[in-house]
Amino acid sequence: MSTRIERRFAALKKESRAALVTFTMAGDPDYDTSLAIAKALPKAGADIIELGMPFTDPMADGPSIQAAGLRALKSGQRMTRTLQLVREFRKDDNETPIVLMGYYNPIYIYGNERFLADARAAGVDGLIVVDLPPEEDEELCLPVLQAGLNFIRLATPTTDDKRLPKVLTNTSGFVYYVSITGITGAAAPDTAKVTAAVARIKRHTKLPVAVGFGVKTADHARAIAEGADGVVVGSALVEALRQSLDTKGNAGSGTVKAVTGLVSALAQGVHAARRVAAE
């Protein structure tokens, strides 16, 4: 049986367009605002939603997403509340795929078996766990697949042809290509290099390839969407949210719109792309 993620990419392939994948931090700046943003994302143009699992030591993330995680933790966000957020989202939307993204520690503390049962029951479709390499697949990846969820792996510019097959083993849903080396939000990707990298990955897998890290504008999104199956935007959305907060870090009347407005612009960029991705 296919997952929501697989069905969404299959539908978009028929439309000959890339997916817009949005990342926001669960619980940032507070639970209610975070839920309101998540609920508004599909109408704004998000095809797949990534929710960050707040963690105190997010080593692959830049300042924007680190700060978002700290705001969420300060507001009381914990794994139980992140799963509750997904359950609330699912009351009104049973179609939009949801991916939880973050680090292994919060899942490990929660308990792997308990987490997978609760995540599936809540309506989670996939996981991106950035600090679990393929050598540790028995730890979480294989149980995730057995639970009927997708385990989405990262590939990077330094993932060469020798390493790539190992990275792709047991990967499902899609491959997340990190377009730059370094932390999130650090620089804009080189479109030509990204398109070539996506084509190289596709020689090793039939899975869709989504590209993230450094995508900030509609023009970036359009350029990436011409050569990839998906465009992932995170830091730019998290930064738009931050700029909408008051001096005490609280959400204002324009916080949800600050995020969804940017998502709408990014979606227009993705929809305007002329697909040249290798099939």
Contacts in CASP RR format, 6 or more apart in sequence:
PFRMAT RR
TARGET T0000
AUTHOR 0000-0000-0000
METHOD contacts of the structure
MODEL  1
MSTRIERRFAALKKESRAALVTFTMAGDPDYDTSLAIAKALPKAGADIIE
LGMPFTDPMADGPSIQAAGLRALKSGQRMTRTLQLVREFRKDDNETPIVL
MGYYNPIYIYGNERFLADARAAGVDGLIVVDLPPEEDEELCLPVLQAGLN
FIRLATPTTDDKRLPKVLTNTSGFVYYVSITGITGAAAPDTAKVTAAVAR
IKRHTKLPVAVGFGVKTADHARAIAEGADGVVVGSALVEALRQSLDTKGN
AGSGTVKAVTGLVSALAQGVHAARRVAAE
2 10 0 8 1.000
3 97 0 8 1.000
3 125 0 8 1.000
3 126 0 8 1.000
3 148 0 8 1.000
3 149 0 8 1.000
3 150 0 8 1.000
3 172 0 8 1.000
3 173 0 8 1.000
4 95 0 8 1.000
4 96 0 8 1.000
4 97 0 8 1.000
4 98 0 8 1.000
4 125 0 8 1.000
5 48 0 8 1.000
5 97 0 8 1.000
5 99 0 8 1.000
5 125 0 8 1.000
5 126 0 8 1.000
5 150 0 8 1.000
5 173 0 8 1.000
5 174 0 8 1.000
6 150 0 8 1.000
6 173 0 8 1.000
8 19 0 8 1.000
8 47 0 8 1.000
8 48 0 8 1.000
8 95 0 8 1.000
8 96 0 8 1.000
8 97 0 8 1.000
9 19 0 8 1.000
9 173 0 8 1.000
9 174 0 8 1.000
9 208 0 8 1.000
9 229 0 8 1.000
12 18 0 8 1.000
12 19 0 8 1.000
12 47 0 8 1.000
12 229 0 8 1.000
13 208 0 8 1.000
13 229 0 8 1.000
16 275 0 8 1.000
17 225 0 8 1.000
17 270 0 8 1.000
17 271 0 8 1.000
17 273 0 8 1.000
17 275 0 8 1.000
18 210 0 8 1.000
18 224 0 8 1.000
18 225 0 8 1.000
18 227 0 8 1.000
18 228 0 8 1.000
18 229 0 8 1.000
18 230 0 8 1.000
18 231 0 8 1.000
18 270 0 8 1.000
18 273 0 8 1.000
18 275 0 8 1.000
18 277 0 8 1.000
19 47 0 8 1.000
19 48 0 8 1.000
19 208 0 8 1.000
19 210 0 8 1.000
19 229 0 8 1.000
19 230 0 8 1.000
19 231 0 8 1.000
19 270 0 8 1.000
20 45 0 8 1.000
20 46 0 8 1.000
20 47 0 8 1.000
20 48 0 8 1.000
20 221 0 8 1.000
20 230 0 8 1.000
20 231 0 8 1.000
20 233 0 8 1.000
20 263 0 8 1.000
20 266 0 8 1.000
20 267 0 8 1.000
20 270 0 8 1.000
21 46 0 8 1.000
21 47 0 8 1.000
21 48 0 8 1.000
21 49 0 8 1.000
21 50 0 8 1.000
21 99 0 8 1.000
21 210 0 8 1.000
21 230 0 8 1.000
21 231 0 8 1.000
21 232 0 8 1.000
21 233 0 8 1.000
22 41 0 8 1.000
22 46 0 8 1.000
22 48 0 8 1.000
22 49 0 8 1.000
22 50 0 8 1.000
22 232 0 8 1.000
22 233 0 8 1.000
22 234 0 8 1.000
22 237 0 8 1.000
22 263 0 8 1.000
22 266 0 8 1.000
23 50 0 8 1.000
23 51 0 8 1.000
23 52 0 8 1.000
23 65 0 8 1.000
23 101 0 8 1.000
23 232 0 8 1.000
23 233 0 8 1.000
23 234 0 8 1.000
23 237 0 8 1.000
23 238 0 8 1.000
24 34 0 8 1.000
24 37 0 8 1.000
24 38 0 8 1.000
24 41 0 8 1.000
24 49 0 8 1.000
24 50 0 8 1.000
24 51 0 8 1.000
24 52 0 8 1.000
24 68 0 8 1.000
24 234 0 8 1.000
24 237 0 8 1.000
24 238 0 8 1.000
24 241 0 8 1.000
24 259 0 8 1.000
25 34 0 8 1.000
25 51 0 8 1.000
25 52 0 8 1.000
25 54 0 8 1.000
25 65 0 8 1.000
25 68 0 8 1.000
25 69 0 8 1.000
25 71 0 8 1.000
25 72 0 8 1.000
25 238 0 8 1.000
26 34 0 8 1.000
26 51 0 8 1.000
26 52 0 8 1.000
26 53 0 8 1.000
26 54 0 8 1.000
26 72 0 8 1.000
26 77 0 8 1.000
26 81 0 8 1.000
26 82 0 8 1.000
26 85 0 8 1.000
27 33 0 8 1.000
27 34 0 8 1.000
27 54 0 8 1.000
27 71 0 8 1.000
27 72 0 8 1.000
27 75 0 8 1.000
27 76 0 8 1.000
27 77 0 8 1.000
27 81 0 8 1.000
27 82 0 8 1.000
27 85 0 8 1.000
28 34 0 8 1.000
28 54 0 8 1.000
28 68 0 8 1.000
28 69 0 8 1.000
28 71 0 8 1.000
28 72 0 8 1.000
28 75 0 8 1.000
28 77 0 8 1.000
28 238 0 8 1.000
28 241 0 8 1.000
29 71 0 8 1.000
29 72 0 8 1.000
29 75 0 8 1.000
29 241 0 8 1.000
29 245 0 8 1.000
29 249 0 8 1.000
29 250 0 8 1.000
29 251 0 8 1.000
29 255 0 8 1.000
30 75 0 8 1.000
30 250 0 8 1.000
30 251 0 8 1.000
31 75 0 8 1.000
31 76 0 8 1.000
31 77 0 8 1.000
31 81 0 8 1.000
31 85 0 8 1.000
33 251 0 8 1.000
33 255 0 8 1.000
33 256 0 8 1.000
34 72 0 8 1.000
34 77 0 8 1.000
34 85 0 8 1.000
35 85 0 8 1.000
35 88 0 8 1.000
35 89 0 8 1.000
36 256 0 8 1.000
37 241 0 8 1.000
37 255 0 8 1.000
37 256 0 8 1.000
37 259 0 8 1.000
37 260 0 8 1.000
38 49 0 8 1.000
38 51 0 8 1.000
38 85 0 8 1.000
38 89 0 8 1.000
39 89 0 8 1.000
39 92 0 8 1.000
39 93 0 8 1.000
40 256 0 8 1.000
40 259 0 8 1.000
40 260 0 8 1.000
41 49 0 8 1.000
41 96 0 8 1.000
41 259 0 8 1.000
41 260 0 8 1.000
41 263 0 8 1.000
42 49 0 8 1.000
42 93 0 8 1.000
42 96 0 8 1.000
43 260 0 8 1.000
44 259 0 8 1.000
44 260 0 8 1.000
44 261 0 8 1.000
44 263 0 8 1.000
44 264 0 8 1.000
44 267 0 8 1.000
45 263 0 8 1.000
45 264 0 8 1.000
45 267 0 8 1.000
46 96 0 8 1.000
46 263 0 8 1.000
46 267 0 8 1.000
47 96 0 8 1.000
47 97 0 8 1.000
48 96 0 8 1.000
48 97 0 8 1.000
48 98 0 8 1.000
48 99 0 8 1.000
49 96 0 8 1.000
49 97 0 8 1.000
49 98 0 8 1.000
49 99 0 8 1.000
50 98 0 8 1.000
50 99 0 8 1.000
50 100 0 8 1.000
50 101 0 8 1.000
50 128 0 8 1.000
50 232 0 8 1.000
50 234 0 8 1.000
51 82 0 8 1.000
51 85 0 8 1.000
51 86 0 8 1.000
51 98 0 8 1.000
51 99 0 8 1.000
51 100 0 8 1.000
51 101 0 8 1.000
52 69 0 8 1.000
52 82 0 8 1.000
52 100 0 8 1.000
52 101 0 8 1.000
52 102 0 8 1.000
53 79 0 8 1.000
53 82 0 8 1.000
53 100 0 8 1.000
53 101 0 8 1.000
53 102 0 8 1.000
53 103 0 8 1.000
53 106 0 8 1.000
53 107 0 8 1.000
54 68 0 8 1.000
54 69 0 8 1.000
54 70 0 8 1.000
54 72 0 8 1.000
54 73 0 8 1.000
54 77 0 8 1.000
54 82 0 8 1.000
54 106 0 8 1.000
55 69 0 8 1.000
55 102 0 8 1.000
55 103 0 8 1.000
55 105 0 8 1.000
55 106 0 8 1.000
56 70 0 8 1.000
56 73 0 8 1.000
57 103 0 8 1.000
57 105 0 8 1.000
58 65 0 8 1.000
58 66 0 8 1.000
58 69 0 8 1.000
58 102 0 8 1.000
58 103 0 8 1.000
59 103 0 8 1.000
59 131 0 8 1.000
60 130 0 8 1.000
60 131 0 8 1.000
60 182 0 8 1.000
60 183 0 8 1.000
60 184 0 8 1.000
61 183 0 8 1.000
61 184 0 8 1.000
62 183 0 8 1.000
62 184 0 8 1.000
62 185 0 8 1.000
62 186 0 8 1.000
62 235 0 8 1.000
64 184 0 8 1.000
64 185 0 8 1.000
64 235 0 8 1.000
64 238 0 8 1.000
64 239 0 8 1.000
64 242 0 8 1.000
65 184 0 8 1.000
65 185 0 8 1.000
65 234 0 8 1.000
65 235 0 8 1.000
65 238 0 8 1.000
67 238 0 8 1.000
67 242 0 8 1.000
68 238 0 8 1.000
68 241 0 8 1.000
68 242 0 8 1.000
69 77 0 8 1.000
71 249 0 8 1.000
79 106 0 8 1.000
79 107 0 8 1.000
79 109 0 8 1.000
79 110 0 8 1.000
79 115 0 8 1.000
82 100 0 8 1.000
83 118 0 8 1.000
83 119 0 8 1.000
83 122 0 8 1.000
83 124 0 8 1.000
84 122 0 8 1.000
86 98 0 8 1.000
86 100 0 8 1.000
86 119 0 8 1.000
86 122 0 8 1.000
86 123 0 8 1.000
86 124 0 8 1.000
87 122 0 8 1.000
87 123 0 8 1.000
89 96 0 8 1.000
89 98 0 8 1.000
90 122 0 8 1.000
90 123 0 8 1.000
97 125 0 8 1.000
97 126 0 8 1.000
98 123 0 8 1.000
98 124 0 8 1.000
98 125 0 8 1.000
98 126 0 8 1.000
99 124 0 8 1.000
99 125 0 8 1.000
99 126 0 8 1.000
99 127 0 8 1.000
99 128 0 8 1.000
99 150 0 8 1.000
99 152 0 8 1.000
100 119 0 8 1.000
100 124 0 8 1.000
100 126 0 8 1.000
100 127 0 8 1.000
100 128 0 8 1.000
101 127 0 8 1.000
101 128 0 8 1.000
101 129 0 8 1.000
101 130 0 8 1.000
102 128 0 8 1.000
102 129 0 8 1.000
102 130 0 8 1.000
103 129 0 8 1.000
103 130 0 8 1.000
103 131 0 8 1.000
104 129 0 8 1.000
104 131 0 8 1.000
104 132 0 8 1.000
104 139 0 8 1.000
104 140 0 8 1.000
107 115 0 8 1.000
107 129 0 8 1.000
107 140 0 8 1.000
110 118 0 8 1.000
112 139 0 8 1.000
112 140 0 8 1.000
112 143 0 8 1.000
113 143 0 8 1.000
116 143 0 8 1.000
116 144 0 8 1.000
116 147 0 8 1.000
116 149 0 8 1.000
117 147 0 8 1.000
119 127 0 8 1.000
119 147 0 8 1.000
119 149 0 8 1.000
120 147 0 8 1.000
120 148 0 8 1.000
120 149 0 8 1.000
124 149 0 8 1.000
125 149 0 8 1.000
125 150 0 8 1.000
126 144 0 8 1.000
126 149 0 8 1.000
126 150 0 8 1.000
126 151 0 8 1.000
126 152 0 8 1.000
126 173 0 8 1.000
127 140 0 8 1.000
127 144 0 8 1.000
127 149 0 8 1.000
127 150 0 8 1.000
127 151 0 8 1.000
127 152 0 8 1.000
128 152 0 8 1.000
128 153 0 8 1.000
128 154 0 8 1.000
128 176 0 8 1.000
129 140 0 8 1.000
129 151 0 8 1.000
130 154 0 8 1.000
132 139 0 8 1.000
132 140 0 8 1.000
132 141 0 8 1.000
134 141 0 8 1.000
134 153 0 8 1.000
134 166 0 8 1.000
134 167 0 8 1.000
134 169 0 8 1.000
134 170 0 8 1.000
137 169 0 8 1.000
137 170 0 8 1.000
140 151 0 8 1.000
141 151 0 8 1.000
141 170 0 8 1.000
142 170 0 8 1.000
144 150 0 8 1.000
144 151 0 8 1.000
145 151 0 8 1.000
145 170 0 8 1.000
145 172 0 8 1.000
150 172 0 8 1.000
150 173 0 8 1.000
150 174 0 8 1.000
151 170 0 8 1.000
151 171 0 8 1.000
151 172 0 8 1.000
152 171 0 8 1.000
152 172 0 8 1.000
152 173 0 8 1.000
152 174 0 8 1.000
152 175 0 8 1.000
152 176 0 8 1.000
153 167 0 8 1.000
153 168 0 8 1.000
153 170 0 8 1.000
153 171 0 8 1.000
153 175 0 8 1.000
153 176 0 8 1.000
154 167 0 8 1.000
154 176 0 8 1.000
154 177 0 8 1.000
154 178 0 8 1.000
155 164 0 8 1.000
155 167 0 8 1.000
155 168 0 8 1.000
155 175 0 8 1.000
155 176 0 8 1.000
155 177 0 8 1.000
155 178 0 8 1.000
155 201 0 8 1.000
156 177 0 8 1.000
156 178 0 8 1.000
156 181 0 8 1.000
157 178 0 8 1.000
157 179 0 8 1.000
157 180 0 8 1.000
157 181 0 8 1.000
157 193 0 8 1.000
157 197 0 8 1.000
158 181 0 8 1.000
159 167 0 8 1.000
161 200 0 8 1.000
161 204 0 8 1.000
164 200 0 8 1.000
164 201 0 8 1.000
164 204 0 8 1.000
165 204 0 8 1.000
168 175 0 8 1.000
168 201 0 8 1.000
168 204 0 8 1.000
168 205 0 8 1.000
168 207 0 8 1.000
171 205 0 8 1.000
171 207 0 8 1.000
172 207 0 8 1.000
173 207 0 8 1.000
173 208 0 8 1.000
174 207 0 8 1.000
174 208 0 8 1.000
174 209 0 8 1.000
174 210 0 8 1.000
174 229 0 8 1.000
174 230 0 8 1.000
175 201 0 8 1.000
175 205 0 8 1.000
175 207 0 8 1.000
175 208 0 8 1.000
175 209 0 8 1.000
175 210 0 8 1.000
176 210 0 8 1.000
176 212 0 8 1.000
176 232 0 8 1.000
177 194 0 8 1.000
177 197 0 8 1.000
177 198 0 8 1.000
177 201 0 8 1.000
177 209 0 8 1.000
177 210 0 8 1.000
177 211 0 8 1.000
177 212 0 8 1.000
177 228 0 8 1.000
178 212 0 8 1.000
178 213 0 8 1.000
179 189 0 8 1.000
179 190 0 8 1.000
179 193 0 8 1.000
179 194 0 8 1.000
179 197 0 8 1.000
179 211 0 8 1.000
179 212 0 8 1.000
179 213 0 8 1.000
179 214 0 8 1.000
179 215 0 8 1.000
179 224 0 8 1.000
180 186 0 8 1.000
180 187 0 8 1.000
180 189 0 8 1.000
180 213 0 8 1.000
180 214 0 8 1.000
182 213 0 8 1.000
184 213 0 8 1.000
184 214 0 8 1.000
184 234 0 8 1.000
184 235 0 8 1.000
185 213 0 8 1.000
185 214 0 8 1.000
185 216 0 8 1.000
185 234 0 8 1.000
185 235 0 8 1.000
185 236 0 8 1.000
186 213 0 8 1.000
186 214 0 8 1.000
187 214 0 8 1.000
188 214 0 8 1.000
188 215 0 8 1.000
188 216 0 8 1.000
188 220 0 8 1.000
189 211 0 8 1.000
189 212 0 8 1.000
189 213 0 8 1.000
189 214 0 8 1.000
189 215 0 8 1.000
189 220 0 8 1.000
189 224 0 8 1.000
191 223 0 8 1.000
191 224 0 8 1.000
191 226 0 8 1.000
194 211 0 8 1.000
194 224 0 8 1.000
194 227 0 8 1.000
194 228 0 8 1.000
195 226 0 8 1.000
195 227 0 8 1.000
195 228 0 8 1.000
195 276 0 8 1.000
195 277 0 8 1.000
198 209 0 8 1.000
198 211 0 8 1.000
198 227 0 8 1.000
198 228 0 8 1.000
198 229 0 8 1.000
198 277 0 8 1.000
198 278 0 8 1.000
199 277 0 8 1.000
199 278 0 8 1.000
201 209 0 8 1.000
202 209 0 8 1.000
202 277 0 8 1.000
202 278 0 8 1.000
208 229 0 8 1.000
208 230 0 8 1.000
209 228 0 8 1.000
209 229 0 8 1.000
209 230 0 8 1.000
209 277 0 8 1.000
210 228 0 8 1.000
210 229 0 8 1.000
210 230 0 8 1.000
210 231 0 8 1.000
210 232 0 8 1.000
211 224 0 8 1.000
211 228 0 8 1.000
211 230 0 8 1.000
211 231 0 8 1.000
211 232 0 8 1.000
212 224 0 8 1.000
212 231 0 8 1.000
212 232 0 8 1.000
212 233 0 8 1.000
212 234 0 8 1.000
213 232 0 8 1.000
214 220 0 8 1.000
214 235 0 8 1.000
214 236 0 8 1.000
215 221 0 8 1.000
215 224 0 8 1.000
215 231 0 8 1.000
215 232 0 8 1.000
215 233 0 8 1.000
215 234 0 8 1.000
215 236 0 8 1.000
215 266 0 8 1.000
216 233 0 8 1.000
216 235 0 8 1.000
216 236 0 8 1.000
217 236 0 8 1.000
217 265 0 8 1.000
217 266 0 8 1.000
218 265 0 8 1.000
218 266 0 8 1.000
218 268 0 8 1.000
218 269 0 8 1.000
218 272 0 8 1.000
219 269 0 8 1.000
221 231 0 8 1.000
221 233 0 8 1.000
221 266 0 8 1.000
221 267 0 8 1.000
221 269 0 8 1.000
221 270 0 8 1.000
221 273 0 8 1.000
222 269 0 8 1.000
222 270 0 8 1.000
222 272 0 8 1.000
222 273 0 8 1.000
223 273 0 8 1.000
224 230 0 8 1.000
224 231 0 8 1.000
224 273 0 8 1.000
225 231 0 8 1.000
225 269 0 8 1.000
225 270 0 8 1.000
225 273 0 8 1.000
225 275 0 8 1.000
226 273 0 8 1.000
226 274 0 8 1.000
226 275 0 8 1.000
226 276 0 8 1.000
226 277 0 8 1.000
227 273 0 8 1.000
227 275 0 8 1.000
227 276 0 8 1.000
227 277 0 8 1.000
228 277 0 8 1.000
229 277 0 8 1.000
230 270 0 8 1.000
231 266 0 8 1.000
231 270 0 8 1.000
233 263 0 8 1.000
233 266 0 8 1.000
236 262 0 8 1.000
236 266 0 8 1.000
237 259 0 8 1.000
237 262 0 8 1.000
237 263 0 8 1.000
240 258 0 8 1.000
240 259 0 8 1.000
240 261 0 8 1.000
240 262 0 8 1.000
241 255 0 8 1.000
241 258 0 8 1.000
241 259 0 8 1.000
243 258 0 8 1.000
244 251 0 8 1.000
244 252 0 8 1.000
244 254 0 8 1.000
244 255 0 8 1.000
244 258 0 8 1.000
244 259 0 8 1.000
245 251 0 8 1.000
245 252 0 8 1.000
245 255 0 8 1.000
246 252 0 8 1.000
END
